Amino acid sequence: MSGAIEPSLDATAKETIDVEEPQEKAVAQHGVLVDKEAMNEAFKGESMEHAMGPWEAAKSHPMACFWAFFMCFTIIMEAFDMFLNTNFVALTAFQNRYGVLADDGKYQIPTPWQSALFQSGQCGAFIGVFLAGPITTRIGYRWCTILALVLMNATIFISFFADSLAVLTIGQAFEGVPWGLFIANSPAYASEIVPIPLRGAVTGTLQMSWSIGQIIVSAATYATNKRSDEWAWRIPLGLQWIFPTPLLILLFFAPESPWWLVRRGRTEEALRSVKRLARTGSTPEEAQATLAMIERTVEIEAQTGGEATLLDLLKGTDLRRTVITCMMYTSQNFAGNLIANQATYFFEQAGMDPNFSFQLGLINTCLQFVANILFWFLAAWFGRRTIFLGGTGTNVILLLILGICSTVTQTTQTNYAQACLGVVISFVYALAQGPITYAIIAETSSVRLRALSTAVGRAAYYVTEIPMIYLASRMLNTTGWDLAGKCGYVWCGTALFFWTYGFFFLPELKHRSYREVDILFNRKVDARKFKSTKIKLQENE
């Protein structure tokens, strides 16, 4: 940690530091960069955050953690609905109502309708993430999320009262729009309101929200899977209403991100937010130092352009940052995640009894939740790059083994081996690659373009997920290619591609302030040298 700043400062140091004369790139009208007293405050603010360890930061900033976690919990709704669809196709009552008779004498939801159900929400979310950037830039993270929660409450009615696959598909598409707003805003907001040591842990909570959504869905569908009437799927659909209203009321009282407020020139409000998020027992001077640190970074970035636009994501060093964000988000679809998303159906196709498949699906989601908790410790011990490469590399090997198990002569033992490998692959994904990608995308983008960058990155995720969901359904469905565990060969190859990309192009951003990240990208430092490159505390380039 100490290598990230030079020279290092004690967080409680009272003495000031001589400020270097503003560099040529500084613009006169930017007050903090030319004000020695303000710069000393900014130095102090950044030094305080670097001096904290993860546990110390968590204990001293309970309110920042509280609001970051609850913003991330909005993702439970996307997870709930997405996994609900994948469980629907395994419900006997749903299959009997909307399915066709397959060669094995059982009813199956036709592959085109499976794909439509799985993809419609993502199509809506694709629209949502592009709406999120301009809406958030204009009204802020808080009000944008509240708007999305109101919209979520309304759109659930369509799915709940649907009486055909077509109407259900339309309902999912409308529900997808607020999903896009949630997923674009949550990692950005969470990373901006907590100290540097906590960014990895709190943004990784997004993956935990996926696990919580899965657990609720698995429990609900397991409880109703023996029903033979329409309530087998309507009860789980109705459970969606338990989330939006409580979160809406809670987030109404949340502080806006001070980074967003400073970017909008609302300094007094930003200071109030900083004080609400500040460590327990903090002094007004410490809050002012944190605000000065934020103002300094925002002013440095303001020199590169005015109002943020989508085209800015493709200019200069921001293009490199945009590509990393898109690739990290996209990688989630190519390293076993789709096996985790369709776990119950995968277990059935691996030869498990339907009732046991639901039980195993519930166990699988609970293990993913445990993995998410273990990730907090992993994020404290290891860097972003190390976790991503380690997790993805492990799944490359496991997916290859899965393919081999499905290729040999099939017995009860090989069926159980494939099911167990599916659980382990899901666990590794939830432990490493899944949560760490959220930390990476939140830290990679510049502060000025963060709302737009996270939105475009998630859009890239949906662009690749939509066809991959179709292919995953084709690979698993008995009316499709019926590959079962042989899909491991496909995901092994795609996971290997993203591991290779990460090795050469993914930088290490742990322990870096947003100012330092800006400087490293502006200097075009090689990705594998980010960790060892030292940035002086006084540098403003």
HUJONOR-V512050 format. One record per backbone hydrogen bond with DSSP energy under -0.5 kcal/mol. CO is the residue of the C=O (numbers start at 1). NH is the residue of the N-H. E is the energy in kcal/mol with one decimal. If there is no record, write none. Layout:
co:CO nh:NH e:E
co:CO nh:NH e:E
//
This chain:
co:1 nh:4 e:-1.8
co:2 nh:5 e:-1.0
co:6 nh:537 e:-2.0
co:10 nh:13 e:-1.9
co:23 nh:26 e:-1.8
co:27 nh:30 e:-2.0
co:29 nh:31 e:-1.0
co:30 nh:34 e:-0.7
co:31 nh:34 e:-0.9
co:31 nh:35 e:-0.5
co:32 nh:35 e:-1.0
co:34 nh:36 e:-0.7
co:35 nh:39 e:-2.6
co:36 nh:40 e:-2.2
co:37 nh:41 e:-1.8
co:38 nh:42 e:-2.2
co:39 nh:43 e:-2.6
co:40 nh:44 e:-2.1
co:41 nh:45 e:-2.5
co:42 nh:46 e:-2.3
co:43 nh:47 e:-2.4
co:44 nh:48 e:-2.3
co:45 nh:49 e:-1.4
co:46 nh:50 e:-2.1
co:47 nh:51 e:-1.9
co:48 nh:52 e:-0.7
co:49 nh:52 e:-0.7
co:53 nh:57 e:-2.7
co:54 nh:58 e:-2.3
co:55 nh:59 e:-2.4
co:56 nh:60 e:-2.1
co:57 nh:61 e:-1.3
co:60 nh:280 e:-2.2
co:61 nh:65 e:-2.0
co:62 nh:66 e:-2.5
co:63 nh:67 e:-2.5
co:64 nh:68 e:-2.1
co:65 nh:69 e:-2.7
co:66 nh:70 e:-2.1
co:67 nh:71 e:-1.9
co:68 nh:72 e:-2.1
co:69 nh:73 e:-1.6
co:71 nh:74 e:-1.2
co:72 nh:75 e:-1.8
co:73 nh:76 e:-1.6
co:74 nh:77 e:-1.2
co:74 nh:78 e:-0.5
co:75 nh:79 e:-2.5
co:76 nh:80 e:-3.2
co:77 nh:81 e:-2.2
co:78 nh:82 e:-2.6
co:79 nh:83 e:-2.5
co:80 nh:84 e:-1.7
co:81 nh:85 e:-1.7
co:82 nh:86 e:-1.5
co:83 nh:87 e:-1.5
co:84 nh:88 e:-2.1
co:85 nh:89 e:-1.4
co:87 nh:90 e:-1.2
co:87 nh:91 e:-0.6
co:88 nh:91 e:-1.7
co:91 nh:95 e:-2.6
co:92 nh:96 e:-2.8
co:93 nh:97 e:-1.7
co:94 nh:98 e:-2.5
co:95 nh:99 e:-2.5
co:100 nh:108 e:-2.8
co:102 nh:105 e:-1.8
co:106 nh:102 e:-3.2
co:108 nh:100 e:-3.0
co:110 nh:114 e:-2.6
co:111 nh:115 e:-2.8
co:112 nh:116 e:-2.1
co:113 nh:117 e:-2.7
co:114 nh:118 e:-2.5
co:115 nh:119 e:-2.6
co:116 nh:120 e:-2.3
co:117 nh:121 e:-0.6
co:119 nh:123 e:-2.3
co:120 nh:124 e:-2.1
co:121 nh:125 e:-2.5
co:122 nh:126 e:-2.2
co:123 nh:127 e:-1.4
co:124 nh:128 e:-2.2
co:125 nh:129 e:-2.7
co:126 nh:130 e:-1.1
co:127 nh:131 e:-1.6
co:128 nh:132 e:-1.9
co:129 nh:133 e:-1.1
co:130 nh:134 e:-0.7
co:131 nh:135 e:-2.0
co:132 nh:136 e:-3.0
co:133 nh:137 e:-2.4
co:134 nh:138 e:-1.4
co:135 nh:139 e:-3.1
co:136 nh:140 e:-2.1
co:139 nh:143 e:-0.5
co:140 nh:144 e:-1.6
co:141 nh:145 e:-2.1
co:142 nh:146 e:-2.2
co:143 nh:147 e:-2.4
co:144 nh:148 e:-1.9
co:145 nh:149 e:-2.1
co:146 nh:150 e:-2.0
co:147 nh:151 e:-2.1
co:148 nh:152 e:-2.3
co:149 nh:153 e:-2.0
co:150 nh:154 e:-1.5
co:151 nh:155 e:-2.3
co:152 nh:156 e:-1.5
co:154 nh:157 e:-1.0
co:155 nh:158 e:-0.9
co:155 nh:159 e:-1.0
co:156 nh:160 e:-2.5
co:157 nh:161 e:-2.0
co:159 nh:162 e:-1.0
co:164 nh:168 e:-2.3
co:165 nh:169 e:-2.3
co:166 nh:170 e:-2.1
co:167 nh:171 e:-2.7
co:168 nh:172 e:-2.1
co:169 nh:173 e:-1.8
co:170 nh:174 e:-2.1
co:171 nh:175 e:-2.3
co:172 nh:176 e:-1.6
co:173 nh:177 e:-0.7
co:174 nh:177 e:-0.9
co:174 nh:178 e:-0.6
co:175 nh:179 e:-1.2
co:176 nh:180 e:-2.1
co:177 nh:181 e:-1.4
co:178 nh:182 e:-2.5
co:179 nh:183 e:-2.8
co:180 nh:184 e:-1.6
co:181 nh:185 e:-1.6
co:182 nh:186 e:-2.7
co:183 nh:187 e:-0.6
co:185 nh:189 e:-2.9
co:186 nh:190 e:-2.6
co:187 nh:191 e:-2.0
co:188 nh:192 e:-1.3
co:189 nh:193 e:-1.3
co:190 nh:194 e:-0.7
co:195 nh:198 e:-1.6
co:195 nh:199 e:-0.6
co:196 nh:199 e:-1.3
co:198 nh:202 e:-2.5
co:199 nh:203 e:-1.9
co:200 nh:204 e:-1.5
co:201 nh:205 e:-0.6
co:202 nh:205 e:-0.8
co:203 nh:206 e:-1.5
co:204 nh:207 e:-1.1
co:204 nh:208 e:-1.0
co:205 nh:209 e:-2.2
co:206 nh:210 e:-1.6
co:207 nh:211 e:-1.9
co:208 nh:212 e:-2.7
co:209 nh:213 e:-2.5
co:210 nh:214 e:-2.2
co:211 nh:215 e:-2.6
co:212 nh:216 e:-2.3
co:213 nh:217 e:-2.2
co:214 nh:218 e:-3.4
co:215 nh:219 e:-2.6
co:216 nh:220 e:-2.6
co:217 nh:221 e:-3.1
co:218 nh:222 e:-2.1
co:219 nh:223 e:-1.9
co:220 nh:224 e:-1.3
co:221 nh:225 e:-1.3
co:224 nh:227 e:-1.7
co:229 nh:232 e:-1.6
co:230 nh:233 e:-1.5
co:230 nh:234 e:-1.8
co:231 nh:235 e:-1.4
co:233 nh:237 e:-1.6
co:234 nh:238 e:-2.5
co:235 nh:239 e:-1.4
co:237 nh:240 e:-1.4
co:238 nh:241 e:-1.7
co:239 nh:242 e:-1.7
co:240 nh:243 e:-1.4
co:240 nh:244 e:-0.7
co:241 nh:245 e:-0.5
co:243 nh:247 e:-1.8
co:244 nh:248 e:-2.7
co:245 nh:249 e:-2.4
co:246 nh:250 e:-2.2
co:247 nh:251 e:-3.0
co:248 nh:252 e:-1.3
co:249 nh:253 e:-0.6
co:250 nh:253 e:-1.4
co:251 nh:254 e:-1.1
co:257 nh:261 e:-2.1
co:258 nh:262 e:-2.4
co:259 nh:263 e:-2.1
co:260 nh:264 e:-1.4
co:261 nh:266 e:-2.8
co:262 nh:265 e:-1.7
co:265 nh:267 e:-1.2
co:266 nh:270 e:-1.9
co:267 nh:271 e:-2.3
co:268 nh:272 e:-1.8
co:269 nh:273 e:-2.2
co:270 nh:274 e:-2.5
co:271 nh:275 e:-2.2
co:272 nh:276 e:-1.8
co:273 nh:277 e:-1.9
co:274 nh:278 e:-1.3
co:279 nh:282 e:-1.9
co:283 nh:287 e:-1.8
co:284 nh:288 e:-2.1
co:285 nh:289 e:-1.9
co:286 nh:290 e:-2.2
co:287 nh:291 e:-2.3
co:288 nh:292 e:-2.3
co:289 nh:293 e:-2.1
co:290 nh:294 e:-2.1
co:291 nh:295 e:-2.8
co:292 nh:296 e:-2.4
co:293 nh:297 e:-2.0
co:294 nh:298 e:-2.5
co:295 nh:299 e:-2.5
co:296 nh:300 e:-2.2
co:297 nh:301 e:-2.3
co:298 nh:302 e:-1.8
co:299 nh:303 e:-0.8
co:300 nh:303 e:-0.8
co:301 nh:304 e:-1.8
co:302 nh:305 e:-1.0
co:309 nh:312 e:-0.9
co:309 nh:313 e:-0.5
co:310 nh:313 e:-1.2
co:311 nh:314 e:-1.7
co:312 nh:315 e:-1.4
co:315 nh:318 e:-1.4
co:315 nh:319 e:-0.6
co:316 nh:319 e:-1.2
co:316 nh:320 e:-0.6
co:317 nh:321 e:-1.5
co:318 nh:322 e:-2.4
co:319 nh:323 e:-2.4
co:320 nh:324 e:-2.0
co:321 nh:325 e:-2.3
co:322 nh:326 e:-2.6
co:323 nh:327 e:-2.7
co:324 nh:328 e:-2.6
co:325 nh:329 e:-2.1
co:326 nh:330 e:-2.7
co:327 nh:331 e:-2.1
co:328 nh:332 e:-0.6
co:329 nh:332 e:-1.2
co:330 nh:333 e:-2.0
co:331 nh:334 e:-1.7
co:336 nh:339 e:-0.5
co:336 nh:340 e:-1.7
co:337 nh:341 e:-2.6
co:338 nh:342 e:-1.3
co:340 nh:343 e:-1.2
co:342 nh:346 e:-2.9
co:343 nh:347 e:-2.7
co:344 nh:348 e:-1.8
co:345 nh:349 e:-2.3
co:346 nh:350 e:-1.4
co:347 nh:352 e:-2.3
co:348 nh:351 e:-1.6
co:353 nh:357 e:-2.7
co:354 nh:358 e:-1.8
co:355 nh:359 e:-1.8
co:356 nh:360 e:-3.1
co:357 nh:361 e:-2.3
co:358 nh:362 e:-2.0
co:359 nh:363 e:-2.3
co:360 nh:364 e:-2.7
co:361 nh:365 e:-2.1
co:362 nh:366 e:-2.1
co:363 nh:367 e:-2.4
co:364 nh:368 e:-1.8
co:365 nh:369 e:-1.9
co:366 nh:370 e:-2.0
co:367 nh:371 e:-2.3
co:368 nh:372 e:-2.1
co:369 nh:373 e:-1.7
co:370 nh:374 e:-2.3
co:371 nh:375 e:-1.6
co:372 nh:376 e:-0.7
co:373 nh:376 e:-1.1
co:373 nh:377 e:-0.7
co:374 nh:377 e:-0.6
co:374 nh:378 e:-2.0
co:375 nh:379 e:-3.2
co:376 nh:380 e:-1.1
co:377 nh:381 e:-1.7
co:378 nh:382 e:-2.8
co:383 nh:387 e:-2.1
co:384 nh:388 e:-2.4
co:385 nh:389 e:-2.6
co:386 nh:390 e:-2.5
co:387 nh:391 e:-2.7
co:388 nh:392 e:-2.5
co:389 nh:393 e:-2.4
co:390 nh:394 e:-1.9
co:391 nh:395 e:-1.9
co:392 nh:396 e:-1.8
co:393 nh:397 e:-1.5
co:394 nh:398 e:-2.2
co:395 nh:399 e:-2.7
co:396 nh:400 e:-1.5
co:397 nh:401 e:-2.1
co:398 nh:402 e:-2.3
co:399 nh:403 e:-2.1
co:400 nh:404 e:-2.0
co:401 nh:405 e:-2.6
co:402 nh:406 e:-1.6
co:403 nh:407 e:-0.7
co:404 nh:407 e:-0.9
co:404 nh:408 e:-1.6
co:411 nh:415 e:-2.1
co:412 nh:416 e:-2.3
co:413 nh:417 e:-2.4
co:414 nh:418 e:-2.3
co:415 nh:419 e:-2.1
co:416 nh:420 e:-2.7
co:417 nh:421 e:-2.5
co:418 nh:422 e:-2.1
co:419 nh:423 e:-1.7
co:420 nh:424 e:-2.5
co:421 nh:425 e:-2.9
co:422 nh:426 e:-1.9
co:423 nh:427 e:-2.3
co:424 nh:428 e:-2.7
co:425 nh:429 e:-2.2
co:426 nh:430 e:-2.4
co:427 nh:431 e:-1.6
co:428 nh:432 e:-2.1
co:429 nh:434 e:-2.7
co:432 nh:436 e:-2.2
co:433 nh:437 e:-1.6
co:434 nh:438 e:-0.7
co:435 nh:438 e:-0.6
co:435 nh:439 e:-1.2
co:436 nh:440 e:-2.3
co:437 nh:441 e:-2.6
co:438 nh:442 e:-1.6
co:439 nh:443 e:-1.7
co:440 nh:444 e:-2.1
co:441 nh:445 e:-1.0
co:446 nh:450 e:-0.5
co:447 nh:450 e:-0.9
co:449 nh:453 e:-3.3
co:450 nh:454 e:-2.7
co:451 nh:455 e:-1.1
co:452 nh:456 e:-2.6
co:453 nh:457 e:-2.7
co:454 nh:458 e:-2.0
co:455 nh:459 e:-2.1
co:456 nh:460 e:-2.1
co:457 nh:461 e:-1.5
co:458 nh:462 e:-2.3
co:459 nh:463 e:-2.6
co:460 nh:464 e:-1.7
co:461 nh:465 e:-2.4
co:462 nh:466 e:-2.4
co:463 nh:467 e:-0.7
co:464 nh:468 e:-1.7
co:465 nh:469 e:-3.0
co:466 nh:470 e:-1.5
co:467 nh:471 e:-2.4
co:468 nh:472 e:-2.9
co:469 nh:473 e:-2.5
co:470 nh:474 e:-2.4
co:471 nh:475 e:-2.6
co:472 nh:476 e:-1.9
co:473 nh:477 e:-2.8
co:474 nh:481 e:-3.6
co:474 nh:482 e:-0.9
co:475 nh:483 e:-4.0
co:475 nh:484 e:-1.0
co:477 nh:480 e:-1.5
co:477 nh:482 e:-1.5
co:483 nh:486 e:-2.3
co:484 nh:487 e:-1.6
co:485 nh:488 e:-2.1
co:486 nh:489 e:-1.6
co:486 nh:490 e:-0.7
co:487 nh:491 e:-2.4
co:488 nh:492 e:-2.2
co:489 nh:493 e:-1.8
co:490 nh:494 e:-1.9
co:491 nh:495 e:-2.5
co:492 nh:496 e:-2.1
co:493 nh:497 e:-1.5
co:494 nh:498 e:-1.7
co:495 nh:499 e:-2.2
co:496 nh:500 e:-2.2
co:497 nh:501 e:-2.1
co:498 nh:502 e:-2.6
co:499 nh:503 e:-2.2
co:500 nh:504 e:-1.6
co:501 nh:505 e:-2.7
co:502 nh:506 e:-1.7
co:505 nh:507 e:-0.7
co:507 nh:509 e:-0.6
co:509 nh:512 e:-1.6
co:513 nh:517 e:-2.3
co:514 nh:518 e:-2.1
co:515 nh:519 e:-2.1
co:516 nh:520 e:-2.5
co:517 nh:521 e:-2.2
co:518 nh:522 e:-2.5
co:519 nh:523 e:-2.1
co:520 nh:525 e:-2.0
co:521 nh:524 e:-1.3
co:526 nh:529 e:-2.3
co:527 nh:508 e:-0.7
co:527 nh:530 e:-1.0
co:529 nh:533 e:-1.4
co:535 nh:6 e:-0.8
co:536 nh:539 e:-1.3
//
